Amino acid sequence: MVLIHFNRTGHLSLLADLWPDGAITPEVIRECEIGDATSHHPENKRILEAVWIRAVAVDDPADVRYAMNLRRAWHSAPDKDRGEADIVVLCRRNGWIAISDDNNGRAALEHTGCDFSYMASMLVAAAATGHAGLDLTSAWEVHQALQDSRVRPHIDTKEKFAACVKLANRLHTQIGSPAWPGILRDPRVDLMIEKFDGRRLSRRTRPSSG
């Protein structure tokens, strides 16, 4: 989960810079996945105290049913995948961009026509556009820290990461240099990350919205 990984590696403030208008997280993530874990992970308090993060509850009956149906389709345990399902529901309702590495969540987001991005894609796109003051070196350092304990997607050399940034910069120009976070609505950034990762990942198939 994005907030936890950025906080764990000491980069929570970078997320605030990347999303200067604030970021949204489902209420269930804030209360259960972050709040209930503070006894074992006291560092989570930094997330709870961040005023730029707004927690939104899924309380519309139709949305609640949709989230339940997603978790049923995923064969989720009673206490699992609630955050992932609520992310899909909120992005579907509000047109928000989801930052997610979760396979089930990403498949559902694609199926419902939502925009979504890997964490790695977000960093590459930010470096490619100079957003939040990131350049190739600083974005690569954050990527390395985040991917230390993660399986995918992973760009394992700075040379590959640099190639991704160069291609993302070219793509940004090609689609008219939209203001941030417009580039993240184009699935070709994720597809590029998957190609450079080189392993068998869940592939995006939706055509470019740019």
C-alpha positions as CSV (number, residue, x, y, z in Angstrom):
1,M,0.0,0.0,0.0
2,V,1.4,3.3,-1.1
3,L,1.2,5.3,2.1
4,I,2.8,2.5,4.1
5,H,5.7,1.9,1.7
6,F,6.5,5.6,1.3
7,N,6.3,6.1,5.1
8,R,8.4,3.0,5.8
9,T,11.2,4.3,3.6
10,G,11.1,7.8,5.0
11,H,9.5,9.3,1.8
12,L,6.0,10.2,3.0
13,S,6.8,13.9,2.5
14,L,7.6,13.3,-1.1
15,L,4.1,12.0,-1.6
16,A,2.8,15.3,-0.3
17,D,5.0,17.0,-2.9
18,L,3.8,14.7,-5.6
19,W,0.1,15.4,-4.8
20,P,0.1,19.1,-3.7
21,D,-3.7,19.2,-3.8
22,G,-3.8,16.3,-1.3
23,A,-4.3,12.6,-1.6
24,I,-7.3,10.4,-0.9
25,T,-7.3,7.0,0.9
26,P,-10.3,4.8,1.8
27,E,-11.4,5.2,5.4
28,V,-11.0,1.4,5.9
29,I,-7.3,1.7,5.0
30,R,-6.8,4.6,7.4
31,E,-8.7,3.0,10.3
32,C,-7.8,-0.7,9.9
33,E,-4.6,-1.2,7.8
34,I,-2.9,1.9,9.3
35,G,-4.6,2.9,12.5
36,D,-5.1,-0.6,14.0
37,A,-1.5,-1.5,13.3
38,T,0.1,1.4,15.3
39,S,0.8,-0.8,18.3
40,H,3.2,-2.9,16.2
41,H,4.1,-0.1,13.8
42,P,4.3,3.2,15.7
43,E,5.7,4.9,12.6
44,N,2.1,4.7,11.1
45,K,1.2,7.6,13.4
46,R,3.0,9.9,10.8
47,I,0.4,8.9,8.3
48,L,-2.5,9.5,10.6
49,E,-1.1,12.9,11.5
50,A,-0.6,14.0,7.8
51,V,-3.2,16.7,7.2
52,W,-2.8,16.4,3.4
53,I,-4.3,12.9,3.4
54,R,-8.1,12.7,3.3
55,A,-9.8,9.5,4.3
56,V,-13.1,8.9,2.4
57,A,-15.6,6.3,3.5
58,V,-17.5,4.0,1.1
59,D,-21.0,4.3,2.5
60,D,-23.3,4.4,-0.6
61,P,-25.3,1.1,-0.5
62,A,-24.6,0.5,-4.2
63,D,-20.9,1.1,-3.7
64,V,-20.8,-1.2,-0.6
65,R,-22.4,-4.0,-2.7
66,Y,-19.9,-3.4,-5.5
67,A,-17.0,-3.7,-3.1
68,M,-18.4,-6.8,-1.6
69,N,-18.9,-8.4,-5.0
70,L,-15.3,-7.6,-5.9
71,R,-14.0,-9.3,-2.7
72,R,-16.2,-12.3,-3.4
73,A,-14.8,-12.6,-6.9
74,W,-11.3,-12.4,-5.5
75,H,-12.1,-15.1,-2.9
76,S,-10.9,-12.7,-0.2
77,A,-10.9,-13.7,3.5
78,P,-13.4,-11.7,5.6
79,D,-10.8,-9.3,6.8
80,K,-8.7,-9.0,3.6
81,D,-8.7,-6.8,0.5
82,R,-11.2,-4.3,1.9
83,G,-8.9,-1.4,1.0
84,E,-8.2,-2.6,-2.5
85,A,-11.9,-3.0,-3.2
86,D,-12.7,0.4,-1.8
87,I,-10.0,2.0,-4.0
88,V,-11.7,0.6,-7.0
89,V,-15.1,1.8,-5.9
90,L,-13.9,5.4,-5.1
91,C,-12.0,5.8,-8.3
92,R,-15.0,4.4,-10.3
93,R,-17.3,6.9,-8.7
94,N,-15.1,10.0,-8.7
95,G,-12.7,9.5,-11.7
96,W,-9.6,9.6,-9.5
97,I,-6.3,8.1,-10.5
98,A,-5.4,5.0,-8.4
99,I,-1.8,4.3,-7.5
100,S,-1.7,0.6,-7.0
101,D,0.6,-2.4,-7.5
102,D,-2.1,-4.9,-6.4
103,N,-3.0,-7.4,-9.2
104,N,-6.7,-7.9,-8.3
105,G,-7.2,-4.2,-7.7
106,R,-5.5,-3.2,-11.0
107,A,-7.6,-5.7,-13.0
108,A,-10.8,-4.4,-11.5
109,L,-9.7,-0.8,-12.1
110,E,-9.0,-1.6,-15.8
111,H,-12.3,-3.5,-16.1
112,T,-14.3,-0.5,-14.9
113,G,-12.4,2.0,-17.1
114,C,-10.5,3.8,-14.3
115,D,-7.0,5.3,-14.5
116,F,-4.3,3.7,-12.5
117,S,-0.5,3.6,-12.1
118,Y,2.3,1.6,-10.5
119,M,4.3,3.4,-7.8
120,A,7.3,2.9,-10.2
121,S,5.4,4.6,-13.0
122,M,4.5,7.5,-10.8
123,L,8.2,8.1,-10.0
124,V,9.3,7.7,-13.6
125,A,6.6,10.1,-14.8
126,A,7.5,12.6,-12.1
127,A,11.2,12.5,-13.1
128,A,10.3,12.7,-16.8
129,T,8.2,15.9,-16.3
130,G,10.3,17.4,-13.4
131,H,7.3,17.3,-11.1
132,A,7.9,17.8,-7.4
133,G,11.5,18.6,-8.1
134,L,12.4,15.0,-9.0
135,D,15.1,14.2,-11.4
136,L,16.5,10.9,-12.6
137,T,18.9,10.4,-9.7
138,S,16.5,11.3,-6.9
139,A,13.6,9.3,-8.4
140,W,15.9,6.3,-8.8
141,E,17.0,6.5,-5.2
142,V,13.4,6.5,-4.0
143,H,12.5,3.7,-6.4
144,Q,15.4,1.6,-5.0
145,A,14.3,2.2,-1.4
146,L,10.7,1.3,-2.1
147,Q,11.5,-1.8,-4.1
148,D,13.9,-3.2,-1.5
149,S,11.4,-5.6,0.0
150,R,8.9,-5.8,-3.0
151,V,8.7,-8.4,-5.7
152,R,7.2,-6.3,-8.5
153,P,7.3,-4.3,-10.6
154,H,11.1,-3.8,-10.2
155,I,13.5,-1.9,-12.5
156,D,16.8,-3.4,-11.4
157,T,19.3,-1.0,-12.9
158,K,19.7,2.7,-13.1
159,E,20.2,2.4,-16.9
160,K,16.8,0.8,-17.3
161,F,15.2,3.4,-15.1
162,A,16.9,6.1,-17.1
163,A,15.5,4.6,-20.3
164,C,12.0,4.6,-18.8
165,V,12.3,8.3,-17.8
166,K,13.5,9.2,-21.3
167,L,10.6,7.4,-23.0
168,A,8.1,8.8,-20.5
169,N,9.4,12.3,-21.3
170,R,8.9,11.6,-25.0
171,L,5.4,10.3,-24.4
172,H,4.5,13.4,-22.3
173,T,5.4,15.6,-25.2
174,Q,3.6,13.4,-27.7
175,I,0.3,13.6,-25.7
176,G,0.5,17.4,-25.5
177,S,2.4,17.9,-22.2
178,P,-0.6,17.7,-19.9
179,A,-0.3,19.1,-16.4
180,W,0.4,16.7,-13.6
181,P,-1.0,14.0,-13.2
182,G,-2.3,13.8,-16.7
183,I,0.6,11.5,-17.9
184,L,-0.5,8.9,-15.4
185,R,-3.8,8.5,-17.2
186,D,-1.9,7.1,-20.2
187,P,-1.5,3.3,-19.7
188,R,1.6,3.3,-21.8
189,V,3.7,4.4,-18.8
190,D,2.7,1.2,-17.0
191,L,3.2,-0.9,-20.1
192,M,6.7,0.5,-20.4
193,I,7.5,-0.4,-16.8
194,E,6.3,-3.9,-17.3
195,K,8.4,-4.3,-20.4
196,F,11.6,-3.1,-18.6
197,D,10.8,-5.3,-15.6
198,G,11.0,-8.2,-18.0
199,R,9.1,-10.7,-15.9
200,R,5.6,-12.2,-16.3
201,L,3.3,-9.5,-14.8
202,S,-0.4,-8.8,-15.1
203,R,-0.5,-6.9,-18.4
204,R,-2.5,-3.7,-19.1
205,T,-4.6,-3.9,-22.2
206,R,-6.8,-0.8,-22.2
207,P,-5.9,1.6,-25.1
208,S,-4.4,5.0,-24.3
209,S,-6.8,7.6,-23.0
210,G,-4.4,10.3,-24.3
